[in-house]
């Protein structure tokens, strides 16, 4: 019996077609570009980076794993909506930004379950 080191450490053969990889990469590029342009129109560019980071994680899920359970419309839209409400609420209620951010992330994860 041969020991499969790559399988042991979690590396699996890639079966994704090149066309799907290109479409995923272009989708991620276009979506983040539009978010940057739209966000910078309404808020300062230094604050826009905070929104873009969150959207970047969603773009990876949506375009790289489109059929995954976390990539479906409700988890993405509902997750962002609920997390935004929680984040803004924590910012307004809790004076310490480090504690507010930590609580907001923890609560957002809990609510998204």
ZICOR-V950315 format. One record per helix or strand. SS is the DSSP state (H for helix, E for strand). FROM is the first residue (numbers start at 1). TO is the last residue. If there is no record, write none. Layout:
ss = {SS/SS}
from = {FROM/FROM}
to = {TO/TO}
//
This chain:
ss = {H/H/H/H/H/H}
from = {5/18/45/69/73/97}
to = {8/42/64/71/93/112}
//
